[in-house]
Amino acid sequence: MFDALSERFERLSSSLRSRGRLSDADLDEALQEVRSALLEADVELGVVRAFLDAVRERLSGEALNQSLTPGQQVIKAVHEQLVEVLGGSALKVTYASRPPTVVLLAGLQGAGKTTASAKLALWFKQQGRQPYLIAADLQRPAAVEQLRVLAGQIGVDVFSEPSDPVDVARKGLAEATRLGRDVVIIDTAGRLSIDEALMREVRDISDATSPHYTFLVIDAVTGQDAVFTARSFHETLELSGIIVTKLDYDARGGAVLSARGVVGRPVVFASTGEKLADFDLFHPDRMASRILGMGDVMTLIEQAERTMDASVVAESAGRMMSGTFTLDDFMAQLNQVRKMGSLGGLMKLMPGVTKEMRNAASNVDDGELNKIEAIVRSMTPRERREPSVIDGSRRTRIARGSGTTVNAVNQLLKQFAEMRKMMKQMSGGGMPNLPGGMGRMAGLAARASAQRSEQLPPGFEALGAGMSAGAPVARGGGGKNKKKKGGRVTPPKQR
């Protein structure tokens, strides 16, 4: 979502990199660039002005850090202010002393409210809670059935009946109490636009159930319209926070950056994909780091903990560190990485990754990864254990068996050898330099995550194995074979 904004900030850091000190003219130029970047991202004008004033105050109101370059000083101030604008800190959910804890979801039609209800139920279930869903959206056809289907996928019960939405909410809450459920999520009806009937209905449901949390679900793609919607609902319901859906879409992100400044309530949850598991707490500090191109190591770690098989990773990593890593281990690692999502999404979370690398990873589809797997599966067990025995005739056989080309086989074997070399460097603590002079900032973020990194799945450092495999397979016309110095020259065959 924030790709365009990230590119503008990267260019800003690069333009200030060669400056020896930060003059008033440099500061004005930098803030003008920040202003343009935020306005292009569809951030509300009042929020932009307040943001620039705060950044200027951070840069001029205190002694500048002499160990940081002008570019780093500006990025540091922008990062700190982005964290503040996005909400400061993640929501810490507290639960009612007398269950159940009631959560009311409101919003317009098409924002993804019903799906967000099921995703939120799954999130609570992952926290060890027993959620219960109430389908009070009796306005939209099949809304109740949609929620039942989604809830069935995660093993959560749904209450609804063809009566009045307020009665459904009241009876559903009583049923949840009888069953001993500790969290109740109420999905309410929406409209195509805000009207008095919608506001009255959701207000009556709120009065009847006294929710502990009232979340507004907004569609990030709608931009400033979403902020106007949030303001209208907040005047009626006293919102606790905002859930943003479709955060993975190619939108400008103005709603996310404007929500707290306009409505006074932060984004608390974010939906980042179509799967029910693509939903989590919104972390302002992590999002600010992503916007500034510094990656998001913590989210990467958490995704790995949820999806990767620690025993498989540990076994492969152990062989990698001992020098006995094989192509079978390579495939095991690649399959573990594929469970975590698209390579393009993972690359955005990794610090030190350039724009070109992110774009290359985004262009890798499952078809390319399937080709890699087909090549490896076309090898004999010995060839997977000892790739050095794969000569020209074997490569031809593997290419035919996998439906690819000899050049593709050569490319994979070359990547495998380079991956071995790269992982040795990573195991020794090597880390590429960040673009735009942001290495120092990423270093600070990495050290701040040190305690959390102790909880990594065993062998998590072997994640890079799958990353190397994600590079696109070459398609014919690759580099020509060149004679090495001192090598043997094979004469052409006589016809």
VOKOLKE-444322 format. One record per residue (C-alpha): residue number from 1; residue in one letter; y, x, z. Coordinates in Angstrom, 3 decimals. Each point is the difference from the previous one (the first is absolute). Layout:
BEGIN
[NUM,A,[Y,X,Z]]
...
***
This chain:
BEGIN
[1,M,[0.000,0.000,0.000]]
[2,F,[2.457,2.744,0.948]]
[3,D,[-0.792,2.406,-2.848]]
[4,A,[3.443,-0.265,-1.602]]
[5,L,[1.719,0.457,3.362]]
[6,S,[-2.198,3.003,0.774]]
[7,E,[0.894,1.643,-3.303]]
[8,R,[3.718,-0.382,0.727]]
[9,F,[-0.370,1.623,3.409]]
[10,E,[-2.066,2.845,-1.493]]
[11,R,[2.754,0.652,-2.532]]
[12,L,[2.595,-0.068,2.770]]
[13,S,[-1.901,2.593,2.023]]
[14,S,[-0.438,2.204,-3.069]]
[15,S,[3.702,-0.129,-0.861]]
[16,L,[0.944,1.180,3.510]]
[17,R,[-2.675,2.661,0.227]]
[18,S,[2.161,2.851,-1.307]]
[19,R,[3.036,-0.781,2.177]]
[20,G,[0.715,2.520,2.723]]
[21,R,[1.727,-2.486,2.278]]
[22,L,[0.742,-3.728,0.059]]
[23,S,[3.683,-0.557,-0.777]]
[24,D,[1.839,-3.319,0.177]]
[25,A,[-0.129,-0.227,-3.793]]
[26,D,[-3.765,0.610,0.043]]
[27,L,[-0.413,-2.678,2.647]]
[28,D,[2.037,-2.531,-1.989]]
[29,E,[-2.042,0.756,-3.111]]
[30,A,[-3.274,-0.321,1.885]]
[31,L,[0.994,-3.304,1.603]]
[32,Q,[1.099,-1.370,-3.365]]
[33,E,[-3.455,0.812,-1.354]]
[34,V,[-1.620,-1.687,3.002]]
[35,R,[2.203,-3.061,-0.526]]
[36,S,[-1.007,-0.289,-3.651]]
[37,A,[-3.668,0.420,0.887]]
[38,L,[0.079,-2.745,2.627]]
[39,L,[1.932,-2.449,-2.181]]
[40,E,[-2.420,0.571,-2.876]]
[41,A,[-2.802,-0.776,2.463]]
[42,D,[1.647,-3.422,0.546]]
[43,V,[1.019,0.701,3.593]]
[44,E,[2.604,-2.409,1.383]]
[45,L,[3.551,1.383,-0.326]]
[46,G,[0.857,-0.320,3.685]]
[47,V,[-3.165,1.883,0.935]]
[48,V,[0.886,2.752,-2.484]]
[49,R,[3.480,0.447,1.484]]
[50,A,[-1.331,0.143,3.551]]
[51,F,[-2.691,2.443,-1.118]]
[52,L,[2.510,2.391,-1.596]]
[53,D,[2.315,-0.129,3.016]]
[54,A,[-2.907,0.867,2.304]]
[55,V,[-1.161,2.902,-2.194]]
[56,R,[3.542,1.388,-0.202]]
[57,E,[0.295,-0.202,3.770]]
[58,R,[-3.318,1.831,0.452]]
[59,L,[1.150,2.792,-2.314]]
[60,S,[3.551,0.411,1.268]]
[61,G,[-0.105,-1.179,3.595]]
[62,E,[-2.311,2.728,1.275]]
[63,A,[-0.469,3.698,-0.586]]
[64,L,[-2.095,0.493,-3.100]]
[65,N,[-3.284,1.835,0.390]]
[66,Q,[0.634,3.491,-1.311]]
[67,S,[-3.694,0.507,-0.784]]
[68,L,[0.028,-2.840,-2.548]]
[69,T,[1.393,0.157,-3.508]]
[70,P,[2.598,-2.594,-1.119]]
[71,G,[-2.712,-1.921,-1.859]]
[72,Q,[-2.219,-0.051,3.078]]
[73,Q,[2.896,-1.104,2.207]]
[74,V,[0.738,-2.982,-2.226]]
[75,I,[-3.674,-0.956,-0.338]]
[76,K,[-0.470,0.274,3.779]]
[77,A,[2.965,-2.313,0.633]]
[78,V,[-1.154,-2.455,-2.681]]
[79,H,[-3.539,0.027,1.418]]
[80,E,[1.184,-0.763,3.526]]
[81,Q,[2.220,-2.815,-1.210]]
[82,L,[-2.734,-1.441,-2.228]]
[83,V,[-2.274,-0.205,3.030]]
[84,E,[2.743,-1.847,1.875]]
[85,V,[0.703,-2.411,-2.878]]
[86,L,[-3.688,-0.751,-0.522]]
[87,G,[-0.465,-1.011,3.614]]
[88,G,[-0.116,3.111,2.161]]
[89,S,[-3.606,-0.313,1.153]]
[90,A,[-3.107,-2.007,-0.777]]
[91,L,[-0.635,-3.323,1.731]]
[92,K,[-1.956,0.257,3.243]]
[93,V,[-1.897,-3.266,0.196]]
[94,T,[-0.257,-1.469,3.492]]
[95,Y,[-2.380,-2.812,0.837]]
[96,A,[0.518,-3.090,2.140]]
[97,S,[-1.212,0.248,3.595]]
[98,R,[-1.584,-3.407,-0.515]]
[99,P,[-1.674,-0.058,-3.441]]
[100,P,[0.328,-0.859,-2.735]]
[101,T,[2.865,2.016,-1.471]]
[102,V,[1.535,-2.265,-2.661]]
[103,V,[1.351,1.432,-3.266]]
[104,L,[1.900,-2.268,-2.393]]
[105,L,[0.439,0.980,-3.647]]
[106,A,[2.771,-1.556,-2.109]]
[107,G,[1.363,0.598,-3.484]]
[108,L,[0.495,-1.337,-3.500]]
[109,Q,[-2.766,-0.789,-2.475]]
[110,G,[-1.293,2.952,-1.970]]
[111,A,[0.856,2.625,2.620]]
[112,G,[-3.665,0.469,0.919]]
[113,K,[0.132,-1.811,3.341]]
[114,T,[-3.559,-1.360,-0.006]]
[115,T,[-1.493,3.339,-1.013]]
[116,A,[2.172,1.732,2.608]]
[117,S,[-1.441,-2.362,2.629]]
[118,A,[-3.531,1.150,-0.810]]
[119,K,[1.069,3.655,-0.130]]
[120,L,[1.702,-0.314,3.375]]
[121,A,[-3.138,-1.602,1.439]]
[122,L,[-2.062,2.943,-1.256]]
[123,W,[2.516,2.420,1.535]]
[124,F,[-0.281,-1.696,3.390]]
[125,K,[-3.777,0.031,-0.311]]
[126,Q,[0.116,3.753,-0.601]]
[127,Q,[1.962,0.313,3.246]]
[128,G,[-2.920,-1.575,1.861]]
[129,R,[1.480,-3.502,0.175]]
[130,Q,[-1.524,-3.396,-0.840]]
[131,P,[2.444,-1.657,-2.417]]
[132,Y,[0.012,-3.667,-0.974]]
[133,L,[1.747,-1.380,-3.090]]
[134,I,[1.772,-3.359,-0.271]]
[135,A,[0.631,-1.273,-3.535]]
[136,A,[3.137,-2.114,0.440]]
[137,D,[1.070,0.301,-3.643]]
[138,L,[-0.860,-3.499,-1.188]]
[139,Q,[2.674,0.038,-2.686]]
[140,R,[-1.466,2.392,-2.584]]
[141,P,[-3.224,-1.095,-1.716]]
[142,A,[-3.046,2.083,1.005]]
[143,A,[1.961,2.007,2.588]]
[144,V,[-2.473,-0.971,2.724]]
[145,E,[-2.971,0.851,-2.181]]
[146,Q,[1.547,3.351,-0.927]]
[147,L,[0.363,0.895,3.666]]
[148,R,[-3.588,-1.094,0.714]]
[149,V,[-1.335,2.235,-2.775]]
[150,L,[2.020,3.017,1.156]]
[151,A,[-0.918,-0.590,3.636]]
[152,G,[-3.663,-0.238,-0.938]]
[153,Q,[0.173,3.519,-1.422]]
[154,I,[1.069,1.412,3.361]]
[155,G,[-2.000,-2.309,2.280]]
[156,V,[2.902,-1.954,1.531]]
[157,D,[-0.023,-3.763,0.673]]
[158,V,[2.620,-2.352,-1.442]]
[159,F,[1.220,-3.320,1.368]]
[160,S,[1.577,-2.703,-2.134]]
[161,E,[-0.129,-3.727,-0.639]]
[162,P,[1.695,-2.360,-2.500]]
[163,S,[2.726,-1.299,2.303]]
[164,D,[3.490,1.063,1.061]]
[165,P,[0.740,3.785,0.031]]
[166,V,[1.420,-0.180,3.528]]
[167,D,[-3.122,-1.811,1.269]]
[168,V,[-2.208,2.544,-1.769]]
[169,A,[1.812,2.868,1.710]]
[170,R,[-0.151,-1.673,3.415]]
[171,K,[-3.703,-0.934,-0.252]]
[172,G,[-0.892,3.400,-1.459]]
[173,L,[1.610,1.751,2.944]]
[174,A,[-1.943,-2.201,2.422]]
[175,E,[-3.251,0.756,-1.851]]
[176,A,[0.677,3.754,0.084]]
[177,T,[0.575,-0.213,3.757]]
[178,R,[-3.260,-1.907,0.446]]
[179,L,[-1.909,2.619,-2.010]]
[180,G,[1.549,2.854,1.970]]
[181,R,[1.780,1.649,-2.933]]
[182,D,[2.756,2.369,1.054]]
[183,V,[2.154,0.018,-3.178]]
[184,V,[1.039,-3.029,-2.077]]
[185,I,[1.658,0.366,-3.406]]
[186,I,[1.695,-3.069,-1.490]]
[187,D,[0.513,-0.158,-3.769]]
[188,T,[2.833,-2.420,-0.784]]
[189,A,[1.131,-1.641,-3.233]]
[190,G,[2.582,1.526,-2.317]]
[191,R,[2.331,-1.264,-2.695]]
[192,L,[1.282,1.362,-3.259]]
[193,S,[3.396,0.244,1.678]]
[194,I,[1.483,-0.571,3.426]]
[195,D,[0.635,-3.667,0.808]]
[196,E,[0.514,-2.100,3.105]]
[197,A,[-3.516,-1.519,-0.107]]
[198,L,[-1.601,3.455,0.085]]
[199,M,[2.173,1.189,2.870]]
[200,R,[-0.579,-3.168,2.022]]
[201,E,[-3.780,0.186,-0.415]]
[202,V,[-0.323,3.653,0.986]]
[203,R,[2.411,-0.518,2.906]]
[204,D,[-2.101,-2.930,1.292]]
[205,I,[-3.167,2.125,-0.218]]
[206,S,[1.739,2.767,1.912]]
[207,D,[1.138,-2.434,2.704]]
[208,A,[-3.528,-1.424,0.311]]
[209,T,[-1.799,3.361,0.293]]
[210,S,[2.607,2.309,1.648]]
[211,P,[-1.050,3.102,-1.960]]
[212,H,[0.264,3.432,1.583]]
[213,Y,[0.743,1.532,-3.408]]
[214,T,[1.672,-1.612,-3.002]]
[215,F,[-0.325,2.066,-3.157]]
[216,L,[1.652,-0.740,-3.324]]
[217,V,[-2.033,0.962,-3.067]]
[218,I,[2.164,1.190,-2.895]]
[219,D,[-0.835,1.322,-3.443]]
[220,A,[1.398,3.515,-0.483]]
[221,V,[0.364,-0.596,-3.750]]
[222,T,[2.699,-2.651,0.507]]
[223,G,[2.577,2.529,1.252]]
[224,Q,[3.175,-1.380,1.569]]
[225,D,[-1.220,-3.605,-0.298]]
[226,A,[-2.606,0.890,2.614]]
[227,V,[2.737,1.157,2.375]]
[228,F,[1.896,-3.287,-0.483]]
[229,T,[-3.243,-1.873,0.747]]
[230,A,[-0.526,2.049,3.147]]
[231,R,[3.512,-0.746,1.238]]
[232,S,[-0.493,-3.764,-0.515]]
[233,F,[-3.334,-0.069,1.823]]
[234,H,[1.347,2.139,2.830]]
[235,E,[2.790,-2.488,0.630]]
[236,T,[-2.655,-2.694,0.433]]
[237,L,[-2.936,1.749,1.677]]
[238,E,[1.212,3.149,1.785]]
[239,L,[-2.303,2.367,-1.840]]
[240,S,[-1.905,2.778,1.755]]
[241,G,[-0.381,2.070,-3.153]]
[242,I,[-0.761,0.027,-3.695]]
[243,I,[-3.247,0.488,-1.919]]
[244,V,[0.579,1.477,-3.458]]
[245,T,[-2.594,-0.637,-2.703]]
[246,K,[-0.524,1.734,-3.356]]
[247,L,[1.316,3.304,1.302]]
[248,D,[-2.178,1.714,-2.594]]
[249,Y,[1.823,-1.680,-2.909]]
[250,D,[2.570,1.711,-2.191]]
[251,A,[2.970,-1.539,1.772]]
[252,R,[3.194,1.648,1.188]]
[253,G,[-0.550,-0.592,3.711]]
[254,G,[3.425,-1.337,0.924]]
[255,A,[-1.485,-2.725,2.192]]
[256,V,[-1.856,2.515,2.143]]
[257,L,[3.058,2.202,0.481]]
[258,S,[2.366,-2.929,0.584]]
[259,A,[-2.071,-2.191,2.310]]
[260,R,[1.072,1.427,3.340]]
[261,G,[3.631,0.538,-0.951]]
[262,V,[0.491,-3.561,-1.305]]
[263,V,[-2.348,-2.059,2.160]]
[264,G,[-0.156,2.165,3.105]]
[265,R,[-3.800,-0.020,-0.089]]
[266,P,[-2.167,2.858,-1.318]]
[267,V,[-2.985,0.011,-2.296]]
[268,V,[-3.051,-0.020,2.273]]
[269,F,[-2.957,-0.273,-2.392]]
[270,A,[-0.433,0.953,-3.641]]
[271,S,[-2.547,-1.038,-2.608]]
[272,T,[-0.736,2.876,-2.376]]
[273,G,[-2.705,-1.437,-2.247]]
[274,E,[-2.090,-3.002,-0.961]]
[275,K,[-2.940,0.745,2.305]]
[276,L,[-0.002,-1.559,3.450]]
[277,A,[-0.183,3.462,1.550]]
[278,D,[3.202,1.085,-1.783]]
[279,F,[2.167,-1.037,2.919]]
[280,D,[1.347,1.854,3.013]]
[281,L,[2.889,0.493,2.364]]
[282,F,[3.175,1.172,-1.678]]
[283,H,[0.959,3.490,1.200]]
[284,P,[3.679,0.746,-0.742]]
[285,D,[-0.350,3.754,0.523]]
[286,R,[-2.931,0.230,-2.398]]
[287,M,[1.741,-2.077,-2.646]]
[288,A,[3.135,2.142,0.304]]
[289,S,[-2.092,3.138,-0.543]]
[290,R,[-1.608,-1.552,-3.071]]
[291,I,[3.364,-0.998,-1.460]]
[292,L,[1.218,3.584,0.393]]
[293,G,[-3.125,1.416,-1.650]]
[294,M,[-1.387,1.573,3.188]]
[295,G,[-3.293,-1.893,-0.059]]
[296,D,[-1.644,-2.015,2.760]]
[297,V,[-2.751,2.004,1.660]]
[298,M,[-0.541,-2.483,2.824]]
[299,T,[-0.762,-2.924,-2.316]]
[300,L,[-2.301,2.238,-2.027]]
[301,I,[-1.911,0.905,3.158]]
[302,E,[-0.301,-3.618,1.115]]
[303,Q,[-1.263,-1.095,-3.423]]
[304,A,[-2.637,2.715,0.143]]
[305,E,[-1.111,-1.020,3.466]]
[306,R,[-0.447,-3.612,-1.119]]
[307,T,[-1.838,0.634,-3.258]]
[308,M,[-1.682,3.399,-0.082]]
[309,D,[-3.505,0.682,1.301]]
[310,A,[0.587,2.790,2.511]]
[311,S,[-3.604,1.242,-0.119]]
[312,V,[0.036,0.366,-3.802]]
[313,V,[3.359,1.766,0.047]]
[314,A,[-1.032,2.305,2.841]]
[315,E,[-3.267,0.969,-1.697]]
[316,S,[1.721,0.794,-3.297]]
[317,A,[2.843,1.831,1.723]]
[318,G,[-2.421,2.130,1.957]]
[319,R,[-1.679,1.160,-3.186]]
[320,M,[3.398,0.578,-1.587]]
[321,M,[1.114,2.283,2.800]]
[322,S,[-3.326,1.852,-0.110]]
[323,G,[0.228,0.554,-3.760]]
[324,T,[-2.941,-2.274,-0.917]]
[325,F,[2.045,-2.933,-1.336]]
[326,T,[-1.718,-1.630,-2.995]]
[327,L,[0.870,-2.561,-2.650]]
[328,D,[-1.988,-2.565,2.017]]
[329,D,[2.406,0.599,2.878]]
[330,F,[2.859,-0.185,-2.483]]
[331,M,[-1.079,-3.501,-1.065]]
[332,A,[-0.505,-1.078,3.620]]
[333,Q,[3.563,1.087,0.769]]
[334,L,[1.398,-1.715,-3.092]]
[335,N,[-1.703,-3.274,0.917]]
[336,Q,[1.456,0.225,3.511]]
[337,V,[3.499,0.490,-1.421]]
[338,R,[-0.443,-2.913,-2.415]]
[339,K,[-0.611,-2.274,2.995]]
[340,M,[3.516,0.769,1.209]]
[341,G,[1.700,-1.410,-3.087]]
[342,S,[1.582,1.284,-3.186]]
[343,L,[0.662,3.696,-0.404]]
[344,G,[3.615,-0.766,-0.898]]
[345,G,[0.487,-1.812,3.324]]
[346,L,[-1.599,2.826,1.957]]
[347,M,[2.077,2.660,-1.733]]
[348,K,[3.173,-1.792,1.095]]
[349,L,[-1.119,0.427,3.601]]
[350,M,[-0.596,3.734,-0.283]]
[351,P,[2.866,2.387,0.797]]
[352,G,[0.875,2.668,-2.544]]
[353,V,[-1.054,-2.050,-3.026]]
[354,T,[2.424,0.171,-2.913]]
[355,K,[1.040,-2.949,-2.127]]
[356,E,[-2.063,1.338,-2.910]]
[357,M,[-3.127,0.171,2.157]]
[358,R,[0.554,-3.553,1.278]]
[359,N,[0.454,-1.304,-3.532]]
[360,A,[-3.131,1.818,-1.201]]
[361,A,[-2.053,-1.484,2.846]]
[362,S,[1.383,-3.485,-0.702]]
[363,N,[-1.275,0.262,-3.572]]
[364,V,[-3.562,0.642,1.154]]
[365,D,[-1.999,-3.223,-0.154]]
[366,D,[-3.528,-0.833,1.148]]
[367,G,[-1.238,0.620,-3.529]]
[368,E,[0.914,3.677,0.264]]
[369,L,[-1.681,0.294,3.391]]
[370,N,[-3.074,-1.745,-1.377]]
[371,K,[-0.162,2.640,-2.753]]
[372,I,[0.020,2.718,2.640]]
[373,E,[-2.852,-1.695,1.833]]
[374,A,[-1.958,-0.455,-3.256]]
[375,I,[0.316,3.723,-0.753]]
[376,V,[-1.264,1.004,3.444]]
[377,R,[-2.860,-2.541,-0.109]]
[378,S,[-1.072,1.415,-3.379]]
[379,M,[-0.713,3.385,1.583]]
[380,T,[-3.328,1.036,1.465]]
[381,P,[-0.282,0.512,3.776]]
[382,R,[0.033,3.762,-0.531]]
[383,E,[3.109,-0.167,-2.183]]
[384,R,[1.831,-1.993,2.666]]
[385,R,[-1.005,2.564,2.613]]
[386,E,[0.735,3.040,-2.193]]
[387,P,[2.679,-0.779,-2.632]]
[388,S,[-0.087,3.653,-1.082]]
[389,V,[-3.289,-0.613,-1.873]]
[390,I,[1.629,-2.525,-2.340]]
[391,D,[0.215,1.836,-3.295]]
[392,G,[1.098,-1.239,-3.433]]
[393,S,[-3.196,-1.895,-0.850]]
[394,R,[-0.080,-1.667,3.401]]
[395,R,[3.623,-1.072,-0.372]]
[396,T,[-0.806,-1.588,-3.344]]
[397,R,[-2.907,-1.899,1.555]]
[398,I,[2.155,-1.177,2.937]]
[399,A,[2.747,-1.176,-2.366]]
[400,R,[-2.495,-2.044,-2.035]]
[401,G,[-1.594,-1.481,3.093]]
[402,S,[3.345,-1.047,1.488]]
[403,G,[1.517,-1.295,-3.239]]
[404,T,[2.871,2.492,0.222]]
[405,T,[0.865,3.280,-1.713]]
[406,V,[-0.847,3.633,0.685]]
[407,N,[3.690,0.559,0.606]]
[408,A,[-0.056,-2.638,2.746]]
[409,V,[-2.963,1.705,1.652]]
[410,N,[1.788,3.354,-0.193]]
[411,Q,[3.101,-1.539,1.553]]
[412,L,[-1.936,-1.471,2.930]]
[413,L,[-1.819,3.251,0.722]]
[414,K,[3.309,1.861,-0.100]]
[415,Q,[1.573,-2.520,2.397]]
[416,F,[-2.969,0.333,2.337]]
[417,A,[0.417,3.777,0.130]]
[418,E,[3.755,-0.331,0.587]]
[419,M,[-0.578,-2.598,2.691]]
[420,R,[-2.262,2.431,1.873]]
[421,K,[2.762,2.587,-0.114]]
[422,M,[2.657,-2.495,1.088]]
[423,M,[-2.035,-1.226,2.955]]
[424,K,[-0.446,3.557,1.248]]
[425,Q,[3.782,0.340,-0.038]]
[426,M,[0.469,-3.320,1.802]]
[427,S,[-2.574,0.924,2.647]]
[428,G,[2.057,3.135,0.591]]
[429,G,[3.159,-2.044,0.628]]
[430,G,[1.579,0.238,-3.440]]
[431,M,[2.527,-2.702,-0.961]]
[432,P,[2.049,-0.314,-3.187]]
[433,N,[3.791,0.101,0.217]]
[434,L,[1.798,-3.315,-0.066]]
[435,P,[2.487,-0.748,-2.784]]
[436,G,[3.703,-0.215,0.640]]
[437,G,[-0.012,2.318,3.009]]
[438,M,[-1.687,-2.590,2.216]]
[439,G,[-2.743,2.327,1.249]]
[440,R,[1.646,0.353,3.402]]
[441,M,[0.213,-3.771,0.430]]
[442,A,[-3.663,-0.498,-0.915]]
[443,G,[-0.940,2.773,2.390]]
[444,L,[1.726,-1.845,2.823]]
[445,A,[-1.833,-3.202,-0.937]]
[446,A,[-3.328,1.841,-0.169]]
[447,R,[0.482,1.512,3.461]]
[448,A,[0.956,-3.412,1.369]]
[449,S,[-3.357,-1.278,-1.279]]
[450,A,[-2.009,2.839,1.548]]
[451,Q,[-1.354,-2.011,2.929]]
[452,R,[-1.072,-2.847,-2.256]]
[453,S,[-1.726,2.394,-2.394]]
[454,E,[-2.522,0.847,2.726]]
[455,Q,[-1.530,-3.429,-0.662]]
[456,L,[-0.747,0.767,-3.643]]
[457,P,[-3.497,-0.807,-1.211]]
[458,P,[-2.150,3.166,0.014]]
[459,G,[0.520,1.989,-3.167]]
[460,F,[3.040,-1.998,-1.085]]
[461,E,[1.448,3.171,-1.481]]
[462,A,[-2.510,-0.410,-2.826]]
[463,L,[2.048,-2.912,-1.300]]
[464,G,[1.429,2.340,-2.605]]
[465,A,[-3.348,0.075,-1.766]]
[466,G,[0.476,-3.496,-1.308]]
[467,M,[3.634,0.638,-0.818]]
[468,S,[-0.868,2.809,-2.372]]
[469,A,[-2.586,-2.184,-1.662]]
[470,G,[2.618,-2.644,-0.685]]
[471,A,[1.698,1.995,-2.732]]
[472,P,[-0.385,-1.604,-3.419]]
[473,V,[-2.969,1.191,-1.997]]
[474,A,[1.093,1.937,-3.066]]
[475,R,[-0.542,-1.752,-3.296]]
[476,G,[-0.917,2.344,-2.775]]
[477,G,[2.254,2.563,-1.584]]
[478,G,[0.070,2.072,3.203]]
[479,G,[0.938,3.638,0.222]]
[480,K,[-1.741,2.292,-2.450]]
[481,N,[-2.532,2.523,1.248]]
[482,K,[1.581,3.428,0.147]]
[483,K,[-1.759,3.350,0.070]]
[484,K,[0.389,1.732,3.331]]
[485,K,[0.957,3.652,0.052]]
[486,G,[-3.094,2.133,-0.048]]
[487,G,[-2.190,-2.996,-0.654]]
[488,R,[-2.734,-0.244,-2.562]]
[489,V,[0.976,-1.312,-3.445]]
[490,T,[-2.669,-2.185,-1.583]]
[491,P,[-0.014,0.382,-3.831]]
[492,P,[0.112,-3.197,-2.042]]
[493,K,[-3.260,-1.303,-1.395]]
[494,Q,[-0.786,0.990,-3.556]]
[495,R,[-0.335,-2.922,-2.363]]
***
